[in-house]
Amino acid sequence: MVCWAVIVWWFDRYEKEPVHLLVVSFLWGVAPAVIISAITEVVLGLLSGYQGGPAPTGLSFFNLGIVAPIVEEGVKLLGVLGVFRIARQEIDGPLDGIIYGAMVGFGFAATENTMVFFSSQSVGEWVFLFFLRAMVFGSIHAMFTSFAGLGLAFAKYARDGRRAFLWAAGGFLAAVLFHGLHNTALVLAERSPAFVLLGLLFYGVGIILIVMLAVGSLIRERRTIRTYLQPYVEQGLLLPRQWEAAVSMRTRLMSEWEALGRLDLQTYRAVARMHTICAELAFKEKQRRLLGDDPHITLQIEKLSMEIRNLSTGKPPVA
């Protein structure tokens, strides 16, 4: 799950989220989310008369296909909400919601998978479960909660409370829907292994949707950087080549890898920092446009502008 998390972290190209917030999100999924979900599901299972086990019965469909998805996605969503509350200034767009949702999901899957692995009765069963849960369905919990995080990210910048509620509720319902469909397919797989293919179909559709939304978010971030940094080029704070480097992912990577290829770590740090600051400045300007004048955002913009000015006038070159 850590490997999956690193892949998702790498995908966030323009402005990576603070590592400590990603770790906190992951750890929420590892322990609190699992414990709270397990206790809640046991209590609800006792109240409904469910005895456990995946055997296809009315109660198993109800508890595994409806109750478990609502409880688990609800508890995981609390972790994402906590991050949004603690570091609301770090949430710049839809991709951030996907990232934090995925981190909580990876943490949840890490604990859940470990518990399943320890329950294996043989080496062969352990290998099969590892392949199925860690490899084939390795990112499925991350996919579920990514929808909820995406909804929260859209809700943050909604124009009114009604739209914000609809975005947040829609993201959560999408997470519950895909989770419920997956669990239902696994219950049906007790009757016929062919239903595992149905689970794979639901998983594939969800992953394709999330990847498409993530790519769309990256394109949106590029437009944001291009639009909101243009005035700083006109003001002379940024050179045109620095602006182009901030906008172009290819140019960014080439300039950073060129410095690494020369083993010039000082230049690499300066170049990478310049690219990050430019993205942050663009997103803060967008926040100021959408949310109105905020002293905290204004102060951040001033600090970022000053850092760009210092890097631009110093050596080595920054782009």
C-alpha positions, 0 to 999 in steps of 0.5 A: 500500500505504501508503494501504491501511495508513492505512485499517487504522490508522484502523479501530483506534478505541479504542487505536491501536498505536504508530506506530513499531511499525506502521512496523517491521512494514511495513518487515519486509514491504518488505525482509527478508520479501521477500528471505528468501522469494525466496532460500528459494523459489529454492533450493527451486525448484532442488531440485524442478526448478521452472523458474519461470513460471505455466504450469500444471504439476505443479511450478508447482502444487506450488511456487506453490500450496504452497511459496510460501504456506508460505515467505512466510507463515512469513517474514511471521509472523516479523515479527509474532512479533518485534513481539509479542516486543518490545512484548508489553504492547501486544498487548491483543486480537485486533484488534492481531494483525490490525493488525500482520499486515496491516502486514507484508502491506502492506509485502510487497505494496508490494515485490512489486507494484513488482517486477511493475510494473517487469517490465511490457512496455507501458503497457497491461500496466502499467495492467492490473497496477496495477489488478489488484494494487494495487486489486483484490487490493491488500489480499490479502497483508495479509489472509493475514497478518492470519489469522496475527496473529489466531492469535498474539493469541488464543494470547497469552491462551490458558489453557494451552500446548496452546490457545496452540499450536492458536490460533497454528497455526490462524491460520498454516494459515488464512493458508497456505490462503487464500494457496495457494488464491489462487496456485492460481487464478492458475496456472489462470488461464493456461488460462482467464481465468475462473479469475481470478473464482475467485481473486476469490471466495477473496479476497472470502471471506477479506476478509469473514471478516477484516472480521467478525473485526475488527468483532467485536474492536472490539465485544469491546474496547468491552465490555472498556472498559465492564467494566474502567473501571466500578470507576474510576467507583465509586472516583471517578477517572472521572466517568460522562460520561468513562466513557461517552465512553470506551465510546462510539465515537460520543461519542468522535468527536463530542467530538474533532471538536467541539474540532477544529471550534473550532480548539481544539487544546489541548482536542482533544489533552486530549480525545483523550488522555483517551479513549486513556488510558481504553482503555489503562487498561481493557486493562491491567486486563484483562491483570492479570486474565488474566496475574496480578500483574505489577509492570510492568503494575501500574506502568503502571496507576498511571501511567495513573491518575495521568495521568487524575487530572491531566487531569481536574483541569486545564483545558480539560475532558476530555470 
